[in-house]
Amino acid sequence: MKHILVPIGSTVSAQNTLQYAIDFASEINAKVFVFRAYNAKSKAGTMINVNSIIGRETNLYLRTLVASVNTKNVDIKLIASQGSLIDSVEAVHSEIGVDLIIVGTKSNSIKEELFLGNTAGKLAKMSDLSVLVIPEAYVFKPIENVLVAFKSGIVKRKYALKPLQFIAKKFNSSVNLLLVKTPDYSEEDLVLNKGLAELQSTLTVTENATTFQGVLEHSKTHNPDLLCVFRRKRGFFKKLWEKSTILKEEFYTAVPLLILKGK
C-alpha cells in the first residue's frame, strides 16, 4: 500500500482527516495525495477564466491546509482536479494507482444528523476503490483489533481483501470475523472465502435481522479499533447504498470504517 488519496472538503474536520491520513501513511511508509475536485463554468461573454481562478484558489486552499498539520516527513502531493468527484477520482487512480481512499465522514456537511456526508457517501457508493472513513475528531492509533462484519463468506472480487490483509499484517492486528445469518441467508453464504479464513483470529456466527444489528450486538464484546464491511448488493449497506448520505440513526460507528468492494 503505497498511494493514499485524501479527498478534502471545506469543513473544519478536513484538518483532522488529513492528519489521520498522514499519521497512517507515516506508519506504513506511503505517499499521501491531497485531493479536491471542483466544477465551474464560465458565463457566456465573460473574459474571466473562472475555472483557472477556482483552480488556483483550490491549490491555495490545499497548500494552506497541509501547512496547518504535522506532515511527519511524509511525501505529500496536491491534486486539484476539474470535474465531478467520481470521474476525478477515477482519473487520478488511472494515473497514479490509488491503494486506499481516506475520507472524513462529513467532508462537505455540517448537518449533525448525518454520519456520511455527500463526499464520503458518493465514494463509498460509486467508487470501485476501498474507502477508509474517519469519524470526526478521531485521532490515529495503531490498529490492533479489527471487526469484520458480513452476511456472506463469498468474496468474488480478486483483490477485495488486499487492504484488510495489508493492515492486519502491518499492525499485527487481531481480526475477528462476524458472520451474521440474516433471514435470507443460504448455506453457500456460511462457507468462508479462503482469504477471510486465513485472516481470522476468531469467528462468531450470529443470527440477526440485519448485519448492522449484528454489529450493534457484538461490537462491545470485540471493542474494535476498526470496523470492516463489504459494499455489495446483498451486503452491509444494502439499503443505504441507494443514496449518497447516511443518517446517524441509520448507521453510526465511533471508530474508522473500512469499506471493501466485495463483488
Buried (B, 14 or more C-beta within 10 A) or exposed (E): BBBBBBBBBEBEBBBBBBBBBBBBBBBBEBBBBBBBBBEEEEEEEEEEEEBEEBBEEBBEBBEEBBEEBEBEEBEBBBBBBBEEBBEBBBBBBEEBEBBBBBBBBBBBBEEEEBBBBBBBBBBBBBBEBBBBBBBBEBEBEEBEBBBBBBBBBBBEBEEBBBBBBBBBEBBEBBBBBBBBBBEEBEEEBEEBBEBBEEBBEEBBEBEBEBBBBBBEBBBEEBEBBBBBBBBBEBBBBBEBBEBBBBBBEBBBBEBBBBBBBBB
